[in-house]
Amino acid sequence: FFEPCDANWRGIGVIPGSGLKLRDEMKHRDVSQVFSLDIPDAPEPKGCQCGLVLRGVKIPTDCKLFGKACTPEHPVGACMVSTEGSCAAYYKYSGVVR
């Protein structure tokens, strides 16, 4: 049903061959081919460092929002939204924020 394609990963950018798309013979099941969809870009919130944290350039506490404006109860970026997110895990288990 699927074949590899280039995919744009939030905070990281495009990684060749890292996504999946429907093969040509399945285009009739591709909602983007059936309906006219306008999917806007989802820019990182101002001040959010999730992309740099995901790439290992920074650690969560390097972000000025971490533990202040950005908490598991009020997440700003994707890294804090999910309990598996790098910032959420750091917040819960590091002992840095109390």
C-alpha positions in Angstrom: 0.0 0.0 0.0 2.8 2.4 0.8 6.2 3.5 -0.4 9.0 5.6 1.1 9.0 9.4 0.6 10.8 12.4 1.9 9.2 13.7 5.1 9.4 17.0 6.9 9.8 16.3 10.7 8.8 19.1 13.1 11.9 20.7 14.5 14.3 18.7 12.4 13.4 19.4 8.7 13.2 17.1 5.7 14.8 13.6 6.0 14.9 11.8 2.6 13.0 8.5 2.6 11.8 8.8 6.2 8.1 9.0 5.5 5.5 6.9 3.8 3.0 7.7 1.1 0.4 5.7 -0.8 1.6 4.0 -3.9 0.3 5.3 -7.3 -2.2 2.4 -7.6 -3.8 3.5 -4.2 -4.2 7.2 -5.2 -8.0 6.7 -5.3 -7.8 6.3 -1.5 -5.6 9.3 -0.9 -7.8 12.0 0.8 -5.4 14.7 -0.5 -6.3 13.7 -4.0 -10.0 13.4 -3.4 -10.5 16.7 -1.4 -8.9 20.1 -1.8 -6.9 20.4 1.5 -5.0 23.4 2.7 -2.7 22.1 5.5 -0.9 25.1 7.0 2.7 24.9 8.3 3.0 24.5 12.1 5.9 26.8 13.0 7.6 26.4 16.4 6.1 28.6 19.1 8.3 31.7 19.8 11.1 30.8 22.2 10.6 27.1 21.9 13.8 25.0 21.6 12.2 21.6 20.8 14.0 21.2 17.5 17.4 21.8 19.1 16.6 19.5 22.0 15.4 16.7 19.6 18.7 17.0 17.7 20.8 16.9 20.9 22.2 20.4 20.4 20.5 21.6 23.6 19.1 20.0 26.8 15.6 21.0 28.0 16.9 23.3 30.7 18.7 25.4 28.0 15.3 26.5 26.9 14.1 29.7 28.7 10.5 28.4 28.6 11.3 25.1 30.3 9.6 24.7 33.7 8.2 28.3 33.5 5.9 29.0 30.6 6.3 25.4 29.4 5.2 22.7 31.8 3.3 19.4 31.3 0.2 21.1 32.4 0.7 24.0 30.0 3.0 22.7 27.2 4.3 25.2 24.6 6.2 22.9 22.3 5.8 19.3 21.0 8.5 18.0 23.4 6.4 18.8 26.4 3.0 17.7 25.1 3.4 13.9 25.3 4.5 12.1 28.4 7.2 10.5 26.1 8.4 13.8 25.0 12.0 14.7 25.8 11.1 17.8 27.8 8.2 16.2 29.6 10.4 13.2 30.7 13.2 15.6 31.8 10.7 17.7 33.7 9.3 14.6 35.5 12.5 12.6 36.2 15.5 14.9 36.3 14.7 16.5 39.7 15.7 19.9 38.2 12.2 21.4 38.4 10.3 21.2 41.7 
